[in-house]
Amino acid sequence: MLMRAAVLTGFREPMEIREVEIADPGPGEVRVRIKASGVCGSDLKAIDGKSPVVRQLPYILGHESAGVVESVGEGVTGVGPGDHVIIAMSGACGRCRQCGAGRFHLCSGPARMTAIMGGAPRVTLEGQETRRFIGIGSFAEYALVSEAMCVKIAIDAPFDAMCLLACGVVTGVGAVLNVARVSPGSSVLVVGCGGVGLNVVQGAVLAGATTIIAADVAEQKLKLASRFGATHTLLAGDLPAQVGEITRGGVDYAFDATGVAGVLGQAFAATQPGGTTVMVGSPPSGAALTIEPGLLFASRRLMGTQGGDAALRDLPMLAAQYLRGRLDLDGLVTERLPLSDVNQAVAHVREGSVARTVIVF
């Protein structure tokens, strides 16, 4: 079957809208007609050649997506043609050591590891194998994924909102609820108020935090943070000093969504004794982190997360929070663009002028 896709054929180059061939679903596979796909910072890293998994081109990027099941392969029983679904980033096998310990987001099963490296050869461009980001590749009219990655959603749920749950929302909210486990009445610092950081803010609201400090270098993003529930905003400078003036000793929890090692060190130093810092954004490979060792003696904790340590069960929960009006997804979508404008969408994300751009089909 032929389809249009945005194909990355050279690092640090614009994607090309090309016609590619996608296979029919095999056993346990589902072909989804993509209706909306968010543009994420991970896509930009891949374009720049800085992604640890995007190595061999050509490649179809995009992973934050939702759509309609078009067809299914043998043995698929959980979804059928016409079902509306979110495509989750993690399709856990349920059998490996990590899944056995309940760490489904760290699944090390063979199928999951193959997906992370671009999936089985199911899409071709002029006869050449074309890999797909995290085995999805949603900057295309269709995606071919395992049944385990498909999460059914309500027929009336808007695709441009639901697609955000797959990455930006579950990563930010999950960092709060699953990783740090923020307690009611606590104080929170969120550094970096892009698409993921704004969802950390929303997660802090859901958790019942009463002091939520948002820090960024762009005033426009701080205005958005206030809309999503931040009680204080800071133009980021000397974070420990700035936060100390508000909290008299530091926050209970700090989240760094910037992916900058130096910022992570400042966020850690802005916590009070016994505080917890979570690295949500991913620094470049090889980046060094410098922290004052004495801070650790006061029982401070530094943690990491992969996709908010989320399991598939988190996506229906978040969708329900949205439908109940407790999670703002519509406000996250700054612009909606067609696939033909995908490079313009990437440029806007680079500029930091948007919370989230969504490619709509």
C-alpha positions in Angstrom: 0.0 0.0 0.0 1.4 3.4 -0.9 1.2 6.5 1.4 2.8 9.9 1.8 5.4 10.4 4.5 7.9 13.0 5.6 11.2 11.2 5.2 14.5 12.3 6.7 17.2 11.5 4.1 20.0 13.6 5.5 20.9 14.8 9.0 20.4 18.5 9.6 18.4 18.7 6.4 14.7 19.3 5.7 12.4 16.2 5.6 11.1 15.3 2.1 7.4 14.5 1.4 7.8 11.2 -0.4 5.6 8.3 -1.5 6.5 5.2 0.4 5.1 1.6 0.6 3.8 0.3 3.8 3.2 -3.4 4.3 -0.1 -5.1 5.3 -0.4 -6.0 9.0 1.2 -9.2 10.0 0.3 -11.4 13.0 -0.2 -9.2 16.1 0.1 -6.0 14.0 -2.3 -3.0 13.5 -2.2 -0.5 10.7 -3.5 2.9 11.9 -4.5 5.8 9.7 -2.8 8.7 11.4 -5.1 11.7 12.2 -2.8 13.8 14.3 0.9 13.7 15.3 2.7 16.2 17.7 6.1 17.5 16.9 8.4 16.7 19.8 11.9 17.8 20.9 13.0 14.1 20.3 12.2 14.5 16.6 14.5 17.6 16.5 17.4 15.6 18.1 16.9 13.0 15.4 17.0 15.5 12.6 20.2 16.9 14.1 21.9 13.5 14.3 21.9 13.5 18.1 19.4 10.7 18.7 20.9 7.5 20.1 18.5 5.4 18.1 18.3 7.2 14.7 21.5 6.2 13.0 20.7 4.8 9.6 18.8 6.8 7.1 16.2 7.1 5.5 13.9 7.5 8.5 10.3 8.5 9.2 10.1 10.5 12.4 7.0 11.2 14.6 5.8 9.2 17.5 3.3 11.3 19.5 0.2 10.2 17.6 -3.4 9.1 17.4 -5.6 7.8 14.6 -8.2 5.3 13.4 -7.5 1.5 13.0 -7.5 0.8 9.3 -6.8 -3.0 9.4 -5.5 -5.6 11.7 -3.4 -8.8 11.3 -4.0 -12.3 12.4 -4.6 -12.8 16.1 -5.4 -9.2 16.9 -8.5 -9.1 19.2 -8.1 -5.9 21.3 -8.8 -3.4 18.5 -10.6 -3.6 15.2 -11.1 -1.5 12.0 -12.8 1.8 12.9 -11.5 2.0 16.5 -10.0 5.3 17.6 -6.6 4.8 19.3 -3.6 6.5 20.8 -0.3 4.9 19.7 1.7 4.4 22.9 5.5 4.6 22.9 5.8 1.5 25.0 4.3 -1.8 24.0 5.5 -3.9 26.9 5.9 -7.7 26.3 4.8 -8.6 29.8 7.4 -11.4 30.1 10.9 -9.9 30.5 12.6 -9.2 33.8 11.6 -5.5 33.7 7.9 -6.2 33.0 7.9 -8.9 35.7 9.0 -6.2 38.2 6.3 -3.8 37.0 8.7 -1.5 35.1 6.8 -1.8 31.8 8.3 1.4 30.5 11.8 -0.3 30.6 10.6 -3.4 28.7 13.6 -5.3 27.3 11.7 -7.9 25.3 13.0 -8.5 21.8 10.0 -6.9 20.0 10.3 -3.8 22.1 14.0 -3.4 21.5 13.5 -3.9 17.8 10.8 -1.1 17.8 13.1 1.3 19.7 15.8 0.9 16.9 13.2 1.6 14.2 11.1 -1.4 13.9 11.1 -4.4 11.5 11.4 -3.5 7.8 7.8 -2.8 7.1 8.1 0.4 5.1 10.2 1.0 2.0 11.2 4.0 -0.2 12.0 3.0 -3.7 12.8 -0.5 -2.5 15.0 0.7 0.3 14.2 -0.1 3.9 12.9 2.9 5.8 13.0 2.8 9.6 10.4 4.5 11.8 11.0 6.4 15.0 10.3 4.1 18.0 8.7 1.7 15.5 6.0 4.2 14.8 6.9 6.9 12.3 3.8 9.0 12.5 4.8 11.8 10.2 3.0 9.7 7.6 -0.5 8.8 6.6 -0.3 5.4 8.2 1.7 3.6 10.9 2.1 -0.1 11.4 2.5 -1.0 15.0 2.0 -3.9 17.4 -1.4 -4.4 19.0 0.2 -3.8 22.4 0.9 -0.2 21.4 -2.8 0.7 20.6 -4.9 2.3 23.4 -8.6 2.7 22.5 -10.1 6.1 23.1 -13.6 7.5 23.0 -15.0 8.0 19.5 -15.7 11.7 20.3 -12.3 12.5 21.7 -10.4 15.0 19.5 -7.3 13.5 17.8 -5.2 16.7 18.1 -5.6 16.6 21.9 -5.4 12.8 22.3 -2.1 12.5 20.4 -0.3 14.6 23.0 -1.0 12.0 25.7 1.3 9.6 24.0 4.5 11.6 24.8 4.5 15.1 26.1 1.6 14.8 28.5 2.4 11.3 29.9 6.1 12.3 30.3 5.4 15.4 32.2 2.4 14.3 34.3 4.1 10.9 34.8 7.2 12.5 36.2 5.1 14.0 38.9 2.7 11.2 39.7 4.8 8.1 38.9 8.4 9.1 39.6 8.5 11.9 42.2 5.1 11.0 43.7 4.5 14.6 44.7 2.5 14.9 47.9 -0.4 17.3 48.4 0.5 20.6 49.9 4.1 20.5 48.7 6.2 23.0 46.7 7.4 22.3 43.2 9.9 23.9 40.8 9.6 23.3 37.1 12.5 24.5 34.9 11.7 24.7 31.2 8.1 25.4 30.2 7.8 23.9 26.7 5.4 21.1 25.9 6.7 18.7 28.5 7.4 21.3 31.2 3.8 22.6 31.0 2.6 19.1 31.7 4.8 18.8 34.7 3.0 22.0 35.9 -0.3 20.3 35.2 0.8 17.2 37.0 1.8 19.2 40.0 -1.7 20.7 40.1 -3.3 17.2 39.9 -1.0 16.1 42.7 -2.3 18.9 44.9 1.0 20.9 45.2 0.2 24.4 46.6 3.4 26.2 45.5 4.3 25.7 41.8 7.2 27.7 40.6 7.8 27.8 36.8 11.2 29.0 35.4 12.2 29.7 31.9 14.2 32.1 29.8 11.2 33.1 27.7 8.4 35.3 29.1 5.9 33.9 26.7 6.4 30.4 28.1 6.0 31.7 31.6 2.6 33.2 30.7 1.6 29.8 29.5 2.8 28.2 32.7 0.6 30.5 34.7 -2.4 29.5 32.6 -1.7 25.8 33.4 -1.4 26.3 37.1 1.9 27.8 38.1 1.6 30.0 41.2 4.9 31.8 40.7 7.1 32.4 37.6 10.8 33.2 37.2 12.9 34.4 34.4 15.6 31.8 35.1 18.9 33.1 36.5 20.4 32.0 39.8 17.7 29.4 40.5 18.7 28.4 44.0 18.7 32.1 45.1 15.5 32.9 43.2 13.7 29.9 44.5 15.0 30.5 48.0 13.4 33.9 48.1 10.0 32.4 47.4 10.2 29.3 49.6 12.6 30.2 52.4 14.9 27.2 52.0 14.1 25.5 48.7 11.3 23.4 47.2 10.2 19.9 48.0 10.4 18.8 44.4 12.3 20.1 41.3 11.9 19.0 37.7 14.3 19.9 34.9 12.6 19.7 31.5 15.4 21.5 29.6 17.8 18.7 28.9 20.7 21.0 29.9 23.1 19.4 32.5 24.0 22.7 34.0 20.4 23.6 34.6 19.8 20.2 36.2 22.5 21.0 38.8 20.9 24.3 39.6 17.5 22.7 40.0 19.0 20.1 42.4 20.6 22.9 44.4 17.2 24.7 44.6 15.6 21.9 46.7 15.4 21.9 50.5 17.0 19.1 52.6 15.2 15.9 51.8 14.0 17.3 48.5 13.7 15.3 45.2 14.9 16.4 41.8 13.8 14.6 38.6 15.6 14.9 35.3 12.8 14.9 32.7 14.6 16.3 29.7 17.5 14.3 28.3 20.9 16.0 28.0 23.1 15.2 25.0 25.1 12.0 25.3 28.4 12.5 27.2 27.2 15.7 29.0 28.7 16.0 32.5 26.7 16.9 35.6 28.3 18.9 38.4 26.6 19.0 41.8 27.9 20.0 45.2 28.5 16.7 47.0 27.5 18.2 50.4 24.0 18.7 49.2 23.6 14.9 49.1 24.3 14.6 52.8 21.0 16.3 53.5 19.1 13.3 52.0 18.4 15.0 48.7 17.5 12.6 45.9 18.3 12.9 42.1 16.2 10.8 39.8 15.7 10.1 36.1 12.7 9.1 34.1 11.9 7.6 30.7 8.6 8.8 29.4 7.2 9.5 32.9 7.8 5.9 33.8 4.3 5.3 32.3 2.4 2.1 31.6 -0.4 1.7 29.1 -2.9 2.1 31.9 -1.8 5.8 32.3 -3.2 6.8 28.9 -6.9 6.0 29.6 -6.6 7.7 33.0 -5.2 10.9 31.4 -7.8 10.8 28.7 -10.5 10.6 31.4 -8.9 13.6 33.2 -9.1 15.6 30.0 -12.7 14.7 29.4 -13.6 15.7 33.0 -11.9 19.1 32.4 -9.1 18.4 34.9 -6.3 18.3 32.2 -6.0 21.1 29.6 -4.8 19.6 26.3 -6.5 22.0 23.9 -4.4 24.9 25.3 -1.2 23.0 24.6 -1.8 23.0 20.9 -0.4 26.3 19.6 -0.8 25.5 15.9 -2.1 22.8 13.6 -0.3 22.3 10.2 -0.7 19.8 7.4 2.0 17.2 6.6 3.3 19.3 3.8 4.3 22.0 6.3 6.2 19.6 8.6 9.5 21.4 8.2 7.8 24.7 9.2 6.5 23.0 12.3 10.0 21.8 13.2 11.3 25.4 12.8 8.6 26.7 15.1 9.5 24.2 17.8 13.2 25.1 17.5 12.3 28.8 17.9 10.4 28.0 21.1 7.5 30.0 19.9 5.0 27.2 20.4 3.9 24.9 23.2 3.1 22.1 20.8 2.6 22.0 17.1 0.4 19.2 15.8 0.5 17.8 12.2 -3.1 17.0 11.3 -4.3 14.8 8.5 
